[in-house]
Structure formats: C-alpha cells, structure tokens
Amino acid sequence: MRTLAVDIGGTKFTVGAFDGDQLIARETRSTDRTGGPQSMLAVIREIFSSWSRELDFRPVACGIGFGGPVDFRTQTVTLSTHVGGWDQYPLVPEMAQLTGVPTIMDNDANVGALGEACYGAARNTRSSFYMTLSTGIGGGIIIDGSV
C-alpha cells in the first residue's frame, strides 16, 4: 500500500512517500511562519507532483501529523501556537483534493505514539507513552492499541 505522510511543525515540515513499510522518498523544508497554510501547501503540492511524475508515486491514503491542537472528530486544525493562519483550517479536505485519496489527521504526538506502537519501540506492548520535544512539547498515550 502506498501512503503519503505529512508532518507539519512550527519549525519544519516533512513529506514522506511509503510503499508498504518502506520509505521511498522524503523531503523536509523549513516552515515559512509568515506564509501560513497556503505557502506550505504550495510546497507540498510541488513535492507531490514531482514524486508523481518522477517516481510514478500514486498513494492510496494520506496521513497528517499536525504540530498543534487538532479536533480529531471533525478532522480540523484547531489552532497553531507556532504559525499563524491555521485556526480552523480545513487541511484534510485540501490534502484529499490534492492527492485524490482518503486523508486523515491527528496531533503529531498522537501520530508518533501510534507509529511507535505499530512499527517502533513500543511494538508488541499493550500500552505506551510517546513524548515529542521540538518547537513545542507533546505526548500521546496508547492503551490496548488505541490512541
């Protein structure tokens, strides 16, 4: 299964292309704090278009980790304390339109916790705690395989 992964933070953002468990491409860029979502999405669009042409990358799903509060139920960015313009921003519909695939988003710490539980250091455990220290500080808790 080919997946597009996007990690959006206050200092940098990373876009990754996966084929199953294998990372086949990754690009990290600095966050333009004054450009807001439109600036970042323009760069993500450029990266995705390049991979589509050069790698024939066609994902079947897209996952986003956002460095700030996310309303998971409504799949909406609540706000960003690091970069302006993200309050109530409809990032999931924007990315779904760009990629043409189902897209899901959660807070980056929750996504990191789930990643470690499924593929990393917390694999084969029932519960775990994941902490991220970057532009901000966050944590995600996994209990019985669920965030």
Phi and psi in radians as a Rosetta constraint file:
Dihedral C 1 N 2 CA 2 C 2 CIRCULARHARMONIC -1.597 0.35
Dihedral N 2 CA 2 C 2 N 3 CIRCULARHARMONIC 2.287 0.35
Dihedral C 2 N 3 CA 3 C 3 CIRCULARHARMONIC -2.311 0.35
Dihedral N 3 CA 3 C 3 N 4 CIRCULARHARMONIC 2.433 0.35
Dihedral C 3 N 4 CA 4 C 4 CIRCULARHARMONIC -1.722 0.35
Dihedral N 4 CA 4 C 4 N 5 CIRCULARHARMONIC 2.219 0.35
Dihedral C 4 N 5 CA 5 C 5 CIRCULARHARMONIC -2.047 0.35
Dihedral N 5 CA 5 C 5 N 6 CIRCULARHARMONIC 2.362 0.35
Dihedral C 5 N 6 CA 6 C 6 CIRCULARHARMONIC -2.272 0.35
Dihedral N 6 CA 6 C 6 N 7 CIRCULARHARMONIC 2.235 0.35
Dihedral C 6 N 7 CA 7 C 7 CIRCULARHARMONIC -2.063 0.35
Dihedral N 7 CA 7 C 7 N 8 CIRCULARHARMONIC 2.002 0.35
Dihedral C 7 N 8 CA 8 C 8 CIRCULARHARMONIC -1.905 0.35
Dihedral N 8 CA 8 C 8 N 9 CIRCULARHARMONIC 2.062 0.35
Dihedral C 8 N 9 CA 9 C 9 CIRCULARHARMONIC -2.199 0.35
Dihedral N 9 CA 9 C 9 N 10 CIRCULARHARMONIC 3.084 0.35
Dihedral C 9 N 10 CA 10 C 10 CIRCULARHARMONIC -1.327 0.35
Dihedral N 10 CA 10 C 10 N 11 CIRCULARHARMONIC -0.411 0.35
Dihedral C 10 N 11 CA 11 C 11 CIRCULARHARMONIC -1.854 0.35
Dihedral N 11 CA 11 C 11 N 12 CIRCULARHARMONIC -0.649 0.35
Dihedral C 11 N 12 CA 12 C 12 CIRCULARHARMONIC -2.603 0.35
Dihedral N 12 CA 12 C 12 N 13 CIRCULARHARMONIC 2.875 0.35
Dihedral C 12 N 13 CA 13 C 13 CIRCULARHARMONIC -2.381 0.35
Dihedral N 13 CA 13 C 13 N 14 CIRCULARHARMONIC 2.591 0.35
Dihedral C 13 N 14 CA 14 C 14 CIRCULARHARMONIC -2.239 0.35
Dihedral N 14 CA 14 C 14 N 15 CIRCULARHARMONIC 2.442 0.35
Dihedral C 14 N 15 CA 15 C 15 CIRCULARHARMONIC -2.083 0.35
Dihedral N 15 CA 15 C 15 N 16 CIRCULARHARMONIC 2.280 0.35
Dihedral C 15 N 16 CA 16 C 16 CIRCULARHARMONIC -2.240 0.35
Dihedral N 16 CA 16 C 16 N 17 CIRCULARHARMONIC 2.535 0.35
Dihedral C 16 N 17 CA 17 C 17 CIRCULARHARMONIC -1.985 0.35
Dihedral N 17 CA 17 C 17 N 18 CIRCULARHARMONIC 2.198 0.35
Dihedral C 17 N 18 CA 18 C 18 CIRCULARHARMONIC -2.057 0.35
Dihedral N 18 CA 18 C 18 N 19 CIRCULARHARMONIC 2.469 0.35
Dihedral C 18 N 19 CA 19 C 19 CIRCULARHARMONIC -2.060 0.35
Dihedral N 19 CA 19 C 19 N 20 CIRCULARHARMONIC 1.749 0.35
Dihedral C 19 N 20 CA 20 C 20 CIRCULARHARMONIC 1.141 0.35
Dihedral N 20 CA 20 C 20 N 21 CIRCULARHARMONIC -2.231 0.35
Dihedral C 20 N 21 CA 21 C 21 CIRCULARHARMONIC -1.530 0.35
Dihedral N 21 CA 21 C 21 N 22 CIRCULARHARMONIC -0.094 0.35
Dihedral C 21 N 22 CA 22 C 22 CIRCULARHARMONIC -1.647 0.35
Dihedral N 22 CA 22 C 22 N 23 CIRCULARHARMONIC 2.196 0.35
Dihedral C 22 N 23 CA 23 C 23 CIRCULARHARMONIC -1.329 0.35
Dihedral N 23 CA 23 C 23 N 24 CIRCULARHARMONIC 2.093 0.35
Dihedral C 23 N 24 CA 24 C 24 CIRCULARHARMONIC -1.837 0.35
Dihedral N 24 CA 24 C 24 N 25 CIRCULARHARMONIC -0.318 0.35
Dihedral C 24 N 25 CA 25 C 25 CIRCULARHARMONIC -2.785 0.35
Dihedral N 25 CA 25 C 25 N 26 CIRCULARHARMONIC 2.580 0.35
Dihedral C 25 N 26 CA 26 C 26 CIRCULARHARMONIC -2.662 0.35
Dihedral N 26 CA 26 C 26 N 27 CIRCULARHARMONIC 2.420 0.35
Dihedral C 26 N 27 CA 27 C 27 CIRCULARHARMONIC -2.385 0.35
Dihedral N 27 CA 27 C 27 N 28 CIRCULARHARMONIC 2.376 0.35
Dihedral C 27 N 28 CA 28 C 28 CIRCULARHARMONIC -2.109 0.35
Dihedral N 28 CA 28 C 28 N 29 CIRCULARHARMONIC 2.347 0.35
Dihedral C 28 N 29 CA 29 C 29 CIRCULARHARMONIC -2.306 0.35
Dihedral N 29 CA 29 C 29 N 30 CIRCULARHARMONIC 2.739 0.35
Dihedral C 29 N 30 CA 30 C 30 CIRCULARHARMONIC -1.263 0.35
Dihedral N 30 CA 30 C 30 N 31 CIRCULARHARMONIC 2.485 0.35
Dihedral C 30 N 31 CA 31 C 31 CIRCULARHARMONIC -1.320 0.35
Dihedral N 31 CA 31 C 31 N 32 CIRCULARHARMONIC 2.234 0.35
Dihedral C 31 N 32 CA 32 C 32 CIRCULARHARMONIC -1.483 0.35
Dihedral N 32 CA 32 C 32 N 33 CIRCULARHARMONIC 1.735 0.35
Dihedral C 32 N 33 CA 33 C 33 CIRCULARHARMONIC -1.138 0.35
Dihedral N 33 CA 33 C 33 N 34 CIRCULARHARMONIC -0.381 0.35
Dihedral C 33 N 34 CA 34 C 34 CIRCULARHARMONIC -1.665 0.35
Dihedral N 34 CA 34 C 34 N 35 CIRCULARHARMONIC -0.272 0.35
Dihedral C 34 N 35 CA 35 C 35 CIRCULARHARMONIC -1.440 0.35
Dihedral N 35 CA 35 C 35 N 36 CIRCULARHARMONIC -0.303 0.35
Dihedral C 35 N 36 CA 36 C 36 CIRCULARHARMONIC 1.119 0.35
Dihedral N 36 CA 36 C 36 N 37 CIRCULARHARMONIC -2.901 0.35
Dihedral C 36 N 37 CA 37 C 37 CIRCULARHARMONIC -1.039 0.35
Dihedral N 37 CA 37 C 37 N 38 CIRCULARHARMONIC -0.658 0.35
Dihedral C 37 N 38 CA 38 C 38 CIRCULARHARMONIC -1.076 0.35
Dihedral N 38 CA 38 C 38 N 39 CIRCULARHARMONIC -0.717 0.35
Dihedral C 38 N 39 CA 39 C 39 CIRCULARHARMONIC -1.114 0.35
Dihedral N 39 CA 39 C 39 N 40 CIRCULARHARMONIC -0.813 0.35
Dihedral C 39 N 40 CA 40 C 40 CIRCULARHARMONIC -1.147 0.35
Dihedral N 40 CA 40 C 40 N 41 CIRCULARHARMONIC -0.755 0.35
Dihedral C 40 N 41 CA 41 C 41 CIRCULARHARMONIC -1.139 0.35
Dihedral N 41 CA 41 C 41 N 42 CIRCULARHARMONIC -0.561 0.35
Dihedral C 41 N 42 CA 42 C 42 CIRCULARHARMONIC -1.106 0.35
Dihedral N 42 CA 42 C 42 N 43 CIRCULARHARMONIC -0.709 0.35
Dihedral C 42 N 43 CA 43 C 43 CIRCULARHARMONIC -1.234 0.35
Dihedral N 43 CA 43 C 43 N 44 CIRCULARHARMONIC -0.733 0.35
Dihedral C 43 N 44 CA 44 C 44 CIRCULARHARMONIC -1.070 0.35
Dihedral N 44 CA 44 C 44 N 45 CIRCULARHARMONIC -0.734 0.35
Dihedral C 44 N 45 CA 45 C 45 CIRCULARHARMONIC -1.048 0.35
Dihedral N 45 CA 45 C 45 N 46 CIRCULARHARMONIC -0.751 0.35
Dihedral C 45 N 46 CA 46 C 46 CIRCULARHARMONIC -1.085 0.35
Dihedral N 46 CA 46 C 46 N 47 CIRCULARHARMONIC -0.815 0.35
Dihedral C 46 N 47 CA 47 C 47 CIRCULARHARMONIC -1.092 0.35
Dihedral N 47 CA 47 C 47 N 48 CIRCULARHARMONIC -0.842 0.35
Dihedral C 47 N 48 CA 48 C 48 CIRCULARHARMONIC -1.078 0.35
Dihedral N 48 CA 48 C 48 N 49 CIRCULARHARMONIC -0.758 0.35
Dihedral C 48 N 49 CA 49 C 49 CIRCULARHARMONIC -1.088 0.35
Dihedral N 49 CA 49 C 49 N 50 CIRCULARHARMONIC -0.719 0.35
Dihedral C 49 N 50 CA 50 C 50 CIRCULARHARMONIC -1.080 0.35
Dihedral N 50 CA 50 C 50 N 51 CIRCULARHARMONIC -0.810 0.35
Dihedral C 50 N 51 CA 51 C 51 CIRCULARHARMONIC -1.142 0.35
Dihedral N 51 CA 51 C 51 N 52 CIRCULARHARMONIC -0.634 0.35
Dihedral C 51 N 52 CA 52 C 52 CIRCULARHARMONIC -1.080 0.35
Dihedral N 52 CA 52 C 52 N 53 CIRCULARHARMONIC -0.740 0.35
Dihedral C 52 N 53 CA 53 C 53 CIRCULARHARMONIC -1.306 0.35
Dihedral N 53 CA 53 C 53 N 54 CIRCULARHARMONIC -0.932 0.35
Dihedral C 53 N 54 CA 54 C 54 CIRCULARHARMONIC -1.380 0.35
Dihedral N 54 CA 54 C 54 N 55 CIRCULARHARMONIC -0.578 0.35
Dihedral C 54 N 55 CA 55 C 55 CIRCULARHARMONIC -1.911 0.35
Dihedral N 55 CA 55 C 55 N 56 CIRCULARHARMONIC -0.007 0.35
Dihedral C 55 N 56 CA 56 C 56 CIRCULARHARMONIC 0.902 0.35
Dihedral N 56 CA 56 C 56 N 57 CIRCULARHARMONIC 0.732 0.35
Dihedral C 56 N 57 CA 57 C 57 CIRCULARHARMONIC -1.447 0.35
Dihedral N 57 CA 57 C 57 N 58 CIRCULARHARMONIC 2.027 0.35
Dihedral C 57 N 58 CA 58 C 58 CIRCULARHARMONIC -2.233 0.35
Dihedral N 58 CA 58 C 58 N 59 CIRCULARHARMONIC 1.681 0.35
Dihedral C 58 N 59 CA 59 C 59 CIRCULARHARMONIC -1.262 0.35
Dihedral N 59 CA 59 C 59 N 60 CIRCULARHARMONIC 2.828 0.35
Dihedral C 59 N 60 CA 60 C 60 CIRCULARHARMONIC -1.909 0.35
Dihedral N 60 CA 60 C 60 N 61 CIRCULARHARMONIC -0.142 0.35
Dihedral C 60 N 61 CA 61 C 61 CIRCULARHARMONIC -2.737 0.35
Dihedral N 61 CA 61 C 61 N 62 CIRCULARHARMONIC 2.757 0.35
Dihedral C 61 N 62 CA 62 C 62 CIRCULARHARMONIC -2.351 0.35
Dihedral N 62 CA 62 C 62 N 63 CIRCULARHARMONIC 2.300 0.35
Dihedral C 62 N 63 CA 63 C 63 CIRCULARHARMONIC -2.121 0.35
Dihedral N 63 CA 63 C 63 N 64 CIRCULARHARMONIC 2.413 0.35
Dihedral C 63 N 64 CA 64 C 64 CIRCULARHARMONIC -2.177 0.35
Dihedral N 64 CA 64 C 64 N 65 CIRCULARHARMONIC 2.297 0.35
Dihedral C 64 N 65 CA 65 C 65 CIRCULARHARMONIC -1.881 0.35
Dihedral N 65 CA 65 C 65 N 66 CIRCULARHARMONIC 2.115 0.35
Dihedral C 65 N 66 CA 66 C 66 CIRCULARHARMONIC -1.929 0.35
Dihedral N 66 CA 66 C 66 N 67 CIRCULARHARMONIC 2.271 0.35
Dihedral C 66 N 67 CA 67 C 67 CIRCULARHARMONIC -1.396 0.35
Dihedral N 67 CA 67 C 67 N 68 CIRCULARHARMONIC 1.232 0.35
Dihedral C 67 N 68 CA 68 C 68 CIRCULARHARMONIC 2.942 0.35
Dihedral N 68 CA 68 C 68 N 69 CIRCULARHARMONIC 3.106 0.35
Dihedral C 68 N 69 CA 69 C 69 CIRCULARHARMONIC -1.100 0.35
Dihedral N 69 CA 69 C 69 N 70 CIRCULARHARMONIC 2.318 0.35
Dihedral C 69 N 70 CA 70 C 70 CIRCULARHARMONIC -2.231 0.35
Dihedral N 70 CA 70 C 70 N 71 CIRCULARHARMONIC 2.388 0.35
Dihedral C 70 N 71 CA 71 C 71 CIRCULARHARMONIC -1.576 0.35
Dihedral N 71 CA 71 C 71 N 72 CIRCULARHARMONIC 1.721 0.35
Dihedral C 71 N 72 CA 72 C 72 CIRCULARHARMONIC -1.078 0.35
Dihedral N 72 CA 72 C 72 N 73 CIRCULARHARMONIC -0.701 0.35
Dihedral C 72 N 73 CA 73 C 73 CIRCULARHARMONIC -1.019 0.35
Dihedral N 73 CA 73 C 73 N 74 CIRCULARHARMONIC -0.757 0.35
Dihedral C 73 N 74 CA 74 C 74 CIRCULARHARMONIC -1.696 0.35
Dihedral N 74 CA 74 C 74 N 75 CIRCULARHARMONIC -0.036 0.35
Dihedral C 74 N 75 CA 75 C 75 CIRCULARHARMONIC 0.970 0.35
Dihedral N 75 CA 75 C 75 N 76 CIRCULARHARMONIC 0.823 0.35
Dihedral C 75 N 76 CA 76 C 76 CIRCULARHARMONIC -2.196 0.35
Dihedral N 76 CA 76 C 76 N 77 CIRCULARHARMONIC 2.427 0.35
Dihedral C 76 N 77 CA 77 C 77 CIRCULARHARMONIC -1.195 0.35
Dihedral N 77 CA 77 C 77 N 78 CIRCULARHARMONIC 2.195 0.35
Dihedral C 77 N 78 CA 78 C 78 CIRCULARHARMONIC -1.358 0.35
Dihedral N 78 CA 78 C 78 N 79 CIRCULARHARMONIC -0.894 0.35
Dihedral C 78 N 79 CA 79 C 79 CIRCULARHARMONIC -2.969 0.35
Dihedral N 79 CA 79 C 79 N 80 CIRCULARHARMONIC 2.968 0.35
Dihedral C 79 N 80 CA 80 C 80 CIRCULARHARMONIC -2.231 0.35
Dihedral N 80 CA 80 C 80 N 81 CIRCULARHARMONIC 2.234 0.35
Dihedral C 80 N 81 CA 81 C 81 CIRCULARHARMONIC -1.481 0.35
Dihedral N 81 CA 81 C 81 N 82 CIRCULARHARMONIC -0.111 0.35
Dihedral C 81 N 82 CA 82 C 82 CIRCULARHARMONIC -1.841 0.35
Dihedral N 82 CA 82 C 82 N 83 CIRCULARHARMONIC -0.631 0.35
Dihedral C 82 N 83 CA 83 C 83 CIRCULARHARMONIC -2.330 0.35
Dihedral N 83 CA 83 C 83 N 84 CIRCULARHARMONIC 2.306 0.35
Dihedral C 83 N 84 CA 84 C 84 CIRCULARHARMONIC -1.289 0.35
Dihedral N 84 CA 84 C 84 N 85 CIRCULARHARMONIC 2.807 0.35
Dihedral C 84 N 85 CA 85 C 85 CIRCULARHARMONIC 1.615 0.35
Dihedral N 85 CA 85 C 85 N 86 CIRCULARHARMONIC -0.057 0.35
Dihedral C 85 N 86 CA 86 C 86 CIRCULARHARMONIC -1.629 0.35
Dihedral N 86 CA 86 C 86 N 87 CIRCULARHARMONIC -0.202 0.35
Dihedral C 86 N 87 CA 87 C 87 CIRCULARHARMONIC -0.972 0.35
Dihedral N 87 CA 87 C 87 N 88 CIRCULARHARMONIC 2.110 0.35
Dihedral C 87 N 88 CA 88 C 88 CIRCULARHARMONIC 1.029 0.35
Dihedral N 88 CA 88 C 88 N 89 CIRCULARHARMONIC 0.435 0.35
Dihedral C 88 N 89 CA 89 C 89 CIRCULARHARMONIC -1.293 0.35
Dihedral N 89 CA 89 C 89 N 90 CIRCULARHARMONIC 2.331 0.35
Dihedral C 89 N 90 CA 90 C 90 CIRCULARHARMONIC -1.464 0.35
Dihedral N 90 CA 90 C 90 N 91 CIRCULARHARMONIC 1.155 0.35
Dihedral C 90 N 91 CA 91 C 91 CIRCULARHARMONIC -1.128 0.35
Dihedral N 91 CA 91 C 91 N 92 CIRCULARHARMONIC -0.721 0.35
Dihedral C 91 N 92 CA 92 C 92 CIRCULARHARMONIC -1.071 0.35
Dihedral N 92 CA 92 C 92 N 93 CIRCULARHARMONIC -0.858 0.35
Dihedral C 92 N 93 CA 93 C 93 CIRCULARHARMONIC -1.065 0.35
Dihedral N 93 CA 93 C 93 N 94 CIRCULARHARMONIC -0.641 0.35
Dihedral C 93 N 94 CA 94 C 94 CIRCULARHARMONIC -1.080 0.35
Dihedral N 94 CA 94 C 94 N 95 CIRCULARHARMONIC -0.813 0.35
Dihedral C 94 N 95 CA 95 C 95 CIRCULARHARMONIC -1.231 0.35
Dihedral N 95 CA 95 C 95 N 96 CIRCULARHARMONIC -0.624 0.35
Dihedral C 95 N 96 CA 96 C 96 CIRCULARHARMONIC -1.124 0.35
Dihedral N 96 CA 96 C 96 N 97 CIRCULARHARMONIC -0.670 0.35
Dihedral C 96 N 97 CA 97 C 97 CIRCULARHARMONIC -1.179 0.35
Dihedral N 97 CA 97 C 97 N 98 CIRCULARHARMONIC -0.719 0.35
Dihedral C 97 N 98 CA 98 C 98 CIRCULARHARMONIC -1.101 0.35
Dihedral N 98 CA 98 C 98 N 99 CIRCULARHARMONIC -0.831 0.35
Dihedral C 98 N 99 CA 99 C 99 CIRCULARHARMONIC -1.554 0.35
Dihedral N 99 CA 99 C 99 N 100 CIRCULARHARMONIC -0.470 0.35
Dihedral C 99 N 100 CA 100 C 100 CIRCULARHARMONIC 1.317 0.35
Dihedral N 100 CA 100 C 100 N 101 CIRCULARHARMONIC 0.340 0.35
Dihedral C 100 N 101 CA 101 C 101 CIRCULARHARMONIC -2.295 0.35
Dihedral N 101 CA 101 C 101 N 102 CIRCULARHARMONIC 2.802 0.35
Dihedral C 101 N 102 CA 102 C 102 CIRCULARHARMONIC -0.991 0.35
Dihedral N 102 CA 102 C 102 N 103 CIRCULARHARMONIC 2.383 0.35
Dihedral C 102 N 103 CA 103 C 103 CIRCULARHARMONIC -2.273 0.35
Dihedral N 103 CA 103 C 103 N 104 CIRCULARHARMONIC 2.452 0.35
Dihedral C 103 N 104 CA 104 C 104 CIRCULARHARMONIC -2.407 0.35
Dihedral N 104 CA 104 C 104 N 105 CIRCULARHARMONIC 2.603 0.35
Dihedral C 104 N 105 CA 105 C 105 CIRCULARHARMONIC -2.411 0.35
Dihedral N 105 CA 105 C 105 N 106 CIRCULARHARMONIC 2.604 0.35
Dihedral C 105 N 106 CA 106 C 106 CIRCULARHARMONIC -2.650 0.35
Dihedral N 106 CA 106 C 106 N 107 CIRCULARHARMONIC 3.010 0.35
Dihedral C 106 N 107 CA 107 C 107 CIRCULARHARMONIC -1.012 0.35
Dihedral N 107 CA 107 C 107 N 108 CIRCULARHARMONIC 2.495 0.35
Dihedral C 107 N 108 CA 108 C 108 CIRCULARHARMONIC -1.048 0.35
Dihedral N 108 CA 108 C 108 N 109 CIRCULARHARMONIC -0.569 0.35
Dihedral C 108 N 109 CA 109 C 109 CIRCULARHARMONIC -1.221 0.35
Dihedral N 109 CA 109 C 109 N 110 CIRCULARHARMONIC -0.677 0.35
Dihedral C 109 N 110 CA 110 C 110 CIRCULARHARMONIC -1.130 0.35
Dihedral N 110 CA 110 C 110 N 111 CIRCULARHARMONIC -0.739 0.35
Dihedral C 110 N 111 CA 111 C 111 CIRCULARHARMONIC -1.131 0.35
Dihedral N 111 CA 111 C 111 N 112 CIRCULARHARMONIC -0.721 0.35
Dihedral C 111 N 112 CA 112 C 112 CIRCULARHARMONIC -1.089 0.35
Dihedral N 112 CA 112 C 112 N 113 CIRCULARHARMONIC -0.733 0.35
Dihedral C 112 N 113 CA 113 C 113 CIRCULARHARMONIC -1.081 0.35
Dihedral N 113 CA 113 C 113 N 114 CIRCULARHARMONIC -0.761 0.35
Dihedral C 113 N 114 CA 114 C 114 CIRCULARHARMONIC -1.152 0.35
Dihedral N 114 CA 114 C 114 N 115 CIRCULARHARMONIC -0.706 0.35
Dihedral C 114 N 115 CA 115 C 115 CIRCULARHARMONIC -1.071 0.35
Dihedral N 115 CA 115 C 115 N 116 CIRCULARHARMONIC -0.765 0.35
Dihedral C 115 N 116 CA 116 C 116 CIRCULARHARMONIC -1.157 0.35
Dihedral N 116 CA 116 C 116 N 117 CIRCULARHARMONIC -0.644 0.35
Dihedral C 116 N 117 CA 117 C 117 CIRCULARHARMONIC -1.195 0.35
Dihedral N 117 CA 117 C 117 N 118 CIRCULARHARMONIC -0.610 0.35
Dihedral C 117 N 118 CA 118 C 118 CIRCULARHARMONIC -1.542 0.35
Dihedral N 118 CA 118 C 118 N 119 CIRCULARHARMONIC -0.646 0.35
Dihedral C 118 N 119 CA 119 C 119 CIRCULARHARMONIC -2.233 0.35
Dihedral N 119 CA 119 C 119 N 120 CIRCULARHARMONIC -0.173 0.35
Dihedral C 119 N 120 CA 120 C 120 CIRCULARHARMONIC -2.058 0.35
Dihedral N 120 CA 120 C 120 N 121 CIRCULARHARMONIC -2.489 0.35
Dihedral C 120 N 121 CA 121 C 121 CIRCULARHARMONIC -1.084 0.35
Dihedral N 121 CA 121 C 121 N 122 CIRCULARHARMONIC -0.457 0.35
Dihedral C 121 N 122 CA 122 C 122 CIRCULARHARMONIC -1.682 0.35
Dihedral N 122 CA 122 C 122 N 123 CIRCULARHARMONIC 0.116 0.35
Dihedral C 122 N 123 CA 123 C 123 CIRCULARHARMONIC -1.036 0.35
Dihedral N 123 CA 123 C 123 N 124 CIRCULARHARMONIC 2.530 0.35
Dihedral C 123 N 124 CA 124 C 124 CIRCULARHARMONIC 1.210 0.35
Dihedral N 124 CA 124 C 124 N 125 CIRCULARHARMONIC 0.340 0.35
Dihedral C 124 N 125 CA 125 C 125 CIRCULARHARMONIC -2.013 0.35
Dihedral N 125 CA 125 C 125 N 126 CIRCULARHARMONIC 2.728 0.35
Dihedral C 125 N 126 CA 126 C 126 CIRCULARHARMONIC -1.444 0.35
Dihedral N 126 CA 126 C 126 N 127 CIRCULARHARMONIC -0.621 0.35
Dihedral C 126 N 127 CA 127 C 127 CIRCULARHARMONIC -2.462 0.35
Dihedral N 127 CA 127 C 127 N 128 CIRCULARHARMONIC 2.616 0.35
Dihedral C 127 N 128 CA 128 C 128 CIRCULARHARMONIC -2.752 0.35
Dihedral N 128 CA 128 C 128 N 129 CIRCULARHARMONIC 2.854 0.35
Dihedral C 128 N 129 CA 129 C 129 CIRCULARHARMONIC -2.192 0.35
Dihedral N 129 CA 129 C 129 N 130 CIRCULARHARMONIC 2.329 0.35
Dihedral C 129 N 130 CA 130 C 130 CIRCULARHARMONIC -2.085 0.35
Dihedral N 130 CA 130 C 130 N 131 CIRCULARHARMONIC 2.342 0.35
Dihedral C 130 N 131 CA 131 C 131 CIRCULARHARMONIC -2.177 0.35
Dihedral N 131 CA 131 C 131 N 132 CIRCULARHARMONIC 2.375 0.35
Dihedral C 131 N 132 CA 132 C 132 CIRCULARHARMONIC -2.037 0.35
Dihedral N 132 CA 132 C 132 N 133 CIRCULARHARMONIC 2.349 0.35
Dihedral C 132 N 133 CA 133 C 133 CIRCULARHARMONIC -2.160 0.35
Dihedral N 133 CA 133 C 133 N 134 CIRCULARHARMONIC 1.885 0.35
Dihedral C 133 N 134 CA 134 C 134 CIRCULARHARMONIC -2.515 0.35
Dihedral N 134 CA 134 C 134 N 135 CIRCULARHARMONIC -2.244 0.35
Dihedral C 134 N 135 CA 135 C 135 CIRCULARHARMONIC -1.089 0.35
Dihedral N 135 CA 135 C 135 N 136 CIRCULARHARMONIC -0.567 0.35
Dihedral C 135 N 136 CA 136 C 136 CIRCULARHARMONIC -2.227 0.35
Dihedral N 136 CA 136 C 136 N 137 CIRCULARHARMONIC -3.068 0.35
Dihedral C 136 N 137 CA 137 C 137 CIRCULARHARMONIC -2.121 0.35
Dihedral N 137 CA 137 C 137 N 138 CIRCULARHARMONIC 2.333 0.35
Dihedral C 137 N 138 CA 138 C 138 CIRCULARHARMONIC -2.602 0.35
Dihedral N 138 CA 138 C 138 N 139 CIRCULARHARMONIC 2.950 0.35
Dihedral C 138 N 139 CA 139 C 139 CIRCULARHARMONIC -2.628 0.35
Dihedral N 139 CA 139 C 139 N 140 CIRCULARHARMONIC 2.634 0.35
Dihedral C 139 N 140 CA 140 C 140 CIRCULARHARMONIC -2.290 0.35
Dihedral N 140 CA 140 C 140 N 141 CIRCULARHARMONIC 2.475 0.35
Dihedral C 140 N 141 CA 141 C 141 CIRCULARHARMONIC -2.057 0.35
Dihedral N 141 CA 141 C 141 N 142 CIRCULARHARMONIC 2.309 0.35
Dihedral C 141 N 142 CA 142 C 142 CIRCULARHARMONIC -1.938 0.35
Dihedral N 142 CA 142 C 142 N 143 CIRCULARHARMONIC 2.221 0.35
Dihedral C 142 N 143 CA 143 C 143 CIRCULARHARMONIC -2.241 0.35
Dihedral N 143 CA 143 C 143 N 144 CIRCULARHARMONIC 2.113 0.35
Dihedral C 143 N 144 CA 144 C 144 CIRCULARHARMONIC 0.911 0.35
Dihedral N 144 CA 144 C 144 N 145 CIRCULARHARMONIC 0.715 0.35
Dihedral C 144 N 145 CA 145 C 145 CIRCULARHARMONIC 1.453 0.35
Dihedral N 145 CA 145 C 145 N 146 CIRCULARHARMONIC 0.028 0.35
Dihedral C 145 N 146 CA 146 C 146 CIRCULARHARMONIC -2.106 0.35
Dihedral N 146 CA 146 C 146 N 147 CIRCULARHARMONIC 2.553 0.35
